[in-house]
Amino acid sequence: MLETIYKDYKVVDVALRNYDLQEELLDLIVAIYGVAGREFNPDSFHQMVKHLKDSCDYSVMNMNSACVFAALLLIRYDYPLSKVAKLRQVINQVRTAGYRSRVSNYMAFILLDEENVDDILGKGSDIYKGMQEEHGMITGEDDFIATIFLAYLPFTSDKIIEIVESAYHKLSKVGFKKGNTLQNLSHLVTLLISDSPDAFIGHIGEVQKLCGQCKIKLNGSQYVLFGLTAFLVVDYPSYMNLLLSMIDYHKEALGVKRLRTLQTDILFISALEAYFKDVGMTYDDLAEIQKHGITVA
């Protein structure tokens, strides 16, 4: 994956130069292709961007959004052009439900293949309102997407809010700074292990200490990605060695002393893929980790 990401960054940078995108957006597009293991095709990408721009109003799909959604649609679907009309429809449903923000389009993408969109949006709205009652100062549009995923859980909205709130306070006790990014991590814990998350929360605390020992300082925006790797990885010291070697390689390849946050995020995922290969694990095996519990290395 790492070689594909490094190669694609140069290709994407050249192909999209006329779009005048910020570096962070280029990083995101490269990450979408890199994580999916797909090669960037400039011609298909330009065609997809044009179709999105021609089909949607600027208020719904500006150039930045069109570039990101071109990548997402091309990666997810064999015939992405045929999905644009449905995407526009679901975006309208999301906005009608009151989710008018910079993340509305992403919510629509998540719900693109759902039949009961309005029901999911309704339950998500109830969860969001409950979260606001618990943490009004830190709950905002950054939580919109999480409420949609949480709405899929087989619990009432009140029960989901209770689980999220419990995880939030327990995570703060193992060393995570309170705030919206910790609330995001508590969402992830609820989604992954909603029945009995205490052992997993303890494991996350131990893994956080290991990151500190390896001089990897976690940005608050990386809490969710960190939590995901803590869930998937059993032998975290081995994973950490892979991550550190990839960080050194990437710094040298790009000729920089420090990586941007999203570049580090990409390497978290690259190291995860390499770890799976080293231990002979496939993505079909991941369910066994949750079934048999978390083992602290």
C-alpha positions as CSV (number, residue, x, y, z in Angstrom):
1,M,0.0,0.0,0.0
2,L,2.8,2.4,0.9
3,E,4.4,2.3,-2.5
4,T,1.0,2.9,-4.2
5,I,0.3,5.9,-1.9
6,Y,3.7,7.4,-2.7
7,K,3.3,6.9,-6.4
8,D,-0.3,8.1,-6.5
9,Y,0.6,11.3,-4.6
10,K,2.8,12.5,-7.4
11,V,0.2,11.5,-10.1
12,V,-2.7,13.1,-8.2
13,D,-0.7,16.3,-7.6
14,V,0.0,16.7,-11.3
15,A,-3.4,15.7,-12.5
16,L,-5.3,18.0,-10.2
17,R,-3.1,21.0,-10.3
18,N,-5.6,23.0,-12.3
19,Y,-8.3,22.4,-9.6
20,D,-6.2,24.5,-7.1
21,L,-6.9,22.2,-4.2
22,Q,-5.3,22.5,-0.8
23,E,-2.6,19.9,0.2
24,E,-5.0,18.4,2.8
25,L,-7.5,17.6,0.1
26,L,-4.9,16.0,-2.1
27,D,-3.8,13.9,0.9
28,L,-7.4,12.8,1.4
29,I,-7.9,11.8,-2.2
30,V,-4.6,9.9,-2.2
31,A,-5.7,8.2,1.0
32,I,-9.0,7.1,-0.5
33,Y,-7.2,5.3,-3.4
34,G,-4.3,4.0,-1.2
35,V,-6.5,2.5,1.5
36,A,-8.6,0.8,-1.2
37,G,-5.5,-0.4,-3.0
38,R,-6.7,1.2,-6.3
39,E,-4.6,3.0,-8.9
40,F,-5.6,6.6,-9.6
41,N,-6.9,7.1,-13.2
42,P,-6.8,10.8,-14.2
43,D,-9.2,10.4,-17.1
44,S,-11.9,8.6,-15.1
45,F,-11.5,11.1,-12.3
46,H,-11.9,14.2,-14.5
47,Q,-15.0,12.6,-16.1
48,M,-16.5,11.9,-12.7
49,V,-15.8,15.4,-11.4
50,K,-17.4,17.0,-14.5
51,H,-20.5,14.8,-14.2
52,L,-21.0,15.8,-10.5
53,K,-20.5,19.5,-11.2
54,D,-23.0,19.3,-14.2
55,S,-25.6,17.4,-12.2
56,C,-25.5,19.2,-8.9
57,D,-26.0,22.9,-7.8
58,Y,-22.8,24.6,-6.6
59,S,-24.4,25.0,-3.2
60,V,-24.6,21.2,-3.0
61,M,-21.4,20.3,-4.8
62,N,-18.5,22.8,-5.1
63,M,-15.2,21.8,-6.6
64,N,-13.7,20.5,-3.4
65,S,-16.7,18.3,-2.7
66,A,-16.8,17.1,-6.4
67,C,-13.2,15.9,-6.2
68,V,-13.7,14.0,-3.0
69,F,-16.9,12.4,-4.1
70,A,-15.5,11.5,-7.5
71,A,-12.9,9.5,-5.7
72,L,-15.4,7.9,-3.3
73,L,-17.8,6.9,-6.1
74,L,-15.1,5.6,-8.4
75,I,-13.7,3.4,-5.5
76,R,-17.1,2.1,-4.3
77,Y,-19.0,1.4,-7.5
78,D,-18.4,-0.3,-10.8
79,Y,-20.7,2.2,-12.6
80,P,-20.4,5.3,-10.5
81,L,-22.0,7.7,-13.0
82,S,-25.3,5.9,-12.5
83,K,-25.2,6.8,-8.8
84,V,-25.1,10.6,-9.1
85,A,-28.8,11.1,-9.4
86,K,-29.5,9.0,-6.3
87,L,-26.7,10.8,-4.4
88,R,-28.4,14.1,-5.2
89,Q,-31.8,12.8,-4.0
90,V,-30.3,11.5,-0.7
91,I,-28.5,14.8,-0.1
92,N,-31.8,16.5,-0.3
93,Q,-33.3,14.0,2.2
94,V,-30.4,14.6,4.6
95,R,-30.8,18.4,4.4
96,T,-34.6,18.2,4.8
97,A,-34.0,16.2,8.0
98,G,-32.1,19.2,9.4
99,Y,-28.5,18.1,8.7
100,R,-27.3,21.2,6.9
101,S,-23.6,21.3,7.2
102,R,-20.3,20.6,5.5
103,V,-20.8,16.9,6.3
104,S,-24.3,16.5,4.8
105,N,-22.9,15.1,1.6
106,Y,-20.8,12.5,3.4
107,M,-23.9,11.4,5.3
108,A,-25.7,11.0,2.0
109,F,-22.9,8.9,0.7
110,I,-23.1,6.6,3.7
111,L,-26.9,6.2,3.2
112,L,-26.7,6.0,-0.6
113,D,-27.8,2.3,-0.8
114,E,-30.3,2.4,2.0
115,E,-34.0,2.1,1.4
116,N,-35.2,3.5,4.8
117,V,-33.1,6.7,4.7
118,D,-35.7,8.8,6.6
119,D,-36.0,6.3,9.4
120,I,-32.3,6.2,10.0
121,L,-32.1,10.0,9.8
122,G,-34.9,10.3,12.4
123,K,-33.2,8.0,14.9
124,G,-29.9,9.7,14.3
125,S,-31.5,13.0,15.0
126,D,-32.9,11.7,18.4
127,I,-29.4,10.5,19.3
128,Y,-27.9,13.8,18.4
129,K,-30.4,15.7,20.6
130,G,-29.6,13.4,23.5
131,M,-25.9,14.0,23.1
132,Q,-26.5,17.7,23.1
133,E,-28.3,17.4,26.4
134,E,-25.3,15.6,27.9
135,H,-22.5,17.7,26.3
136,G,-23.9,20.8,24.7
137,M,-20.6,22.6,24.6
138,I,-18.8,19.9,22.6
139,T,-21.5,18.4,20.5
140,G,-21.8,19.8,17.0
141,E,-21.8,19.0,13.3
142,D,-18.7,16.8,13.8
143,D,-21.0,14.3,15.5
144,F,-23.6,14.2,12.7
145,I,-22.0,11.2,10.9
146,A,-21.5,9.3,14.1
147,T,-25.2,9.5,14.9
148,I,-26.0,7.9,11.6
149,F,-23.8,4.9,12.3
150,L,-25.1,4.7,15.9
151,A,-28.6,4.6,14.6
152,Y,-27.9,1.2,13.1
153,L,-27.4,-0.3,16.6
154,P,-30.3,-2.5,17.8
155,F,-31.0,-0.4,20.9
156,T,-33.2,2.6,21.6
157,S,-31.8,6.1,21.2
158,D,-31.8,6.5,25.0
159,K,-29.8,3.3,25.5
160,I,-27.3,4.3,22.9
161,I,-26.8,7.7,24.5
162,E,-26.3,6.0,27.9
163,I,-23.6,3.7,26.5
164,V,-21.8,6.6,24.7
165,E,-21.8,8.7,27.9
166,S,-20.4,5.8,30.0
167,A,-17.6,5.2,27.5
168,Y,-16.7,8.9,27.4
169,H,-16.2,9.1,31.2
170,K,-14.3,5.8,31.4
171,L,-12.0,6.8,28.5
172,S,-11.2,10.1,30.2
173,K,-10.1,8.1,33.3
174,V,-7.5,6.2,31.3
175,G,-5.8,9.3,30.1
176,F,-7.7,10.8,27.1
177,K,-8.4,14.5,27.2
178,K,-12.1,15.4,27.4
179,G,-13.6,17.1,24.4
180,N,-15.2,16.5,21.1
181,T,-12.4,14.2,19.9
182,L,-12.9,12.0,23.0
183,Q,-16.6,11.9,22.3
184,N,-15.8,10.7,18.8
185,L,-13.7,7.9,20.3
186,S,-16.6,7.0,22.7
187,H,-18.8,6.7,19.6
188,L,-16.4,4.2,18.1
189,V,-16.2,2.1,21.3
190,T,-20.0,2.0,21.4
191,L,-20.1,0.9,17.7
192,L,-17.5,-1.8,18.1
193,I,-18.3,-3.3,21.6
194,S,-21.6,-1.9,22.8
195,D,-22.4,-4.7,25.2
196,S,-19.4,-4.8,27.5
197,P,-16.7,-2.2,26.5
198,D,-14.8,-2.0,29.8
199,A,-12.0,-4.5,28.8
200,F,-11.5,-2.7,25.5
201,I,-11.3,0.7,27.2
202,G,-8.6,-0.7,29.5
203,H,-6.8,-2.1,26.5
204,I,-6.9,1.3,24.8
205,G,-5.4,2.9,27.8
206,E,-2.5,0.4,27.8
207,V,-1.9,0.9,24.0
208,Q,-1.9,4.7,24.5
209,K,1.0,4.3,27.0
210,L,2.9,2.2,24.5
211,C,2.5,5.0,21.9
212,G,4.0,7.5,24.4
213,Q,6.9,5.1,25.0
214,C,7.5,5.1,21.2
215,K,7.3,8.9,21.1
216,I,4.2,8.9,18.9
217,K,2.1,11.8,20.1
218,L,-1.5,11.3,19.2
219,N,-3.4,14.3,17.9
220,G,-7.0,14.5,19.2
221,S,-8.3,14.1,15.6
222,Q,-6.5,10.7,15.5
223,Y,-8.3,9.2,18.5
224,V,-10.8,7.4,16.3
225,L,-8.2,5.9,14.0
226,F,-6.1,5.0,17.1
227,G,-9.1,3.3,18.7
228,L,-9.7,1.3,15.5
229,T,-6.1,0.0,15.4
230,A,-6.3,-0.9,19.1
231,F,-9.4,-2.9,18.4
232,L,-7.9,-4.8,15.4
233,V,-4.3,-5.4,16.6
234,V,-3.4,-8.0,19.2
235,D,0.4,-7.7,19.1
236,Y,0.6,-3.9,19.3
237,P,4.4,-3.7,19.8
238,S,4.9,-5.5,16.4
239,Y,2.4,-3.2,14.8
240,M,4.2,-0.2,16.4
241,N,7.5,-1.3,14.9
242,L,5.9,-1.5,11.4
243,L,4.4,2.0,11.9
244,L,7.7,3.6,13.0
245,S,9.6,2.1,10.1
246,M,7.0,3.4,7.6
247,I,7.1,6.9,9.1
248,D,10.9,7.0,8.7
249,Y,10.6,5.7,5.1
250,H,7.9,8.2,4.2
251,K,9.8,11.2,5.7
252,E,12.8,10.2,3.6
253,A,10.8,9.6,0.4
254,L,9.1,13.0,0.7
255,G,12.2,14.8,2.0
256,V,10.4,16.2,5.1
257,K,11.2,16.2,8.8
258,R,7.6,16.0,9.9
259,L,4.5,14.5,8.3
260,R,1.1,16.1,8.2
261,T,-1.6,14.6,10.3
262,L,-3.5,12.9,7.4
263,Q,-0.2,11.5,6.1
264,T,0.4,9.9,9.5
265,D,-3.2,8.6,9.4
266,I,-2.5,6.9,6.1
267,L,0.5,5.2,7.6
268,F,-1.5,4.0,10.6
269,I,-3.7,2.1,8.0
270,S,-0.7,1.0,5.9
271,A,1.0,-0.5,9.0
272,L,-2.3,-2.2,9.8
273,E,-2.3,-3.9,6.4
274,A,1.3,-5.0,6.7
275,Y,0.6,-6.3,10.2
276,F,-2.3,-8.4,8.9
277,K,0.0,-9.9,6.2
278,D,2.7,-10.7,8.8
279,V,0.4,-12.6,11.1
280,G,-1.4,-14.3,8.2
281,M,-4.7,-12.6,9.0
282,T,-7.4,-11.8,6.4
283,Y,-10.2,-9.2,6.7
284,D,-12.6,-12.2,7.0
285,D,-10.8,-13.1,10.2
286,L,-11.4,-9.8,12.0
287,A,-14.7,-10.8,13.4
288,E,-12.8,-13.5,15.5
289,I,-11.0,-10.7,17.4
290,Q,-14.3,-9.4,18.8
291,K,-15.7,-12.9,19.3
292,H,-12.8,-14.1,21.4
293,G,-12.1,-10.8,23.1
294,I,-9.2,-8.4,23.3
295,T,-5.7,-9.6,24.4
296,V,-3.4,-6.9,25.8
297,A,0.1,-7.5,24.4
